[in-house]
Amino acid sequence: MKSFTYVVKDELGIHARPAGLLVKEAKQFNSAINLECGGKKASAKALMAVMGMAVKKENEVTVTAEGDDEDAAIKAIEAFFKANL
């Protein structure tokens, strides 16, 4: 299992547009990719679950990837967070 933490910098947090792009990115991988923030957990492959976490600016999000392509998945998702959130 691979993981990283990230503090959200986007003024609106993880809102509809970046959440949709995140899900699209996560679905490219076979590994299970999960987000955790403030005691809530969600699959990065489920749009409503990601949006339901209501991640705001300055919240710390822990992302984990577990599976056969976890190395590639965690690198791609971390790059996505840095570029979009």
Buried (B, 14 or more C-beta within 10 A) or exposed (E): EBBBEBEBEBEEBBBEEBBEBBBEBBEEBEBBBBBBBEEEEBBBBBBEBBBEBEBBEEBEBEBBBBBEEBEBBBEBBBEBBEEBB
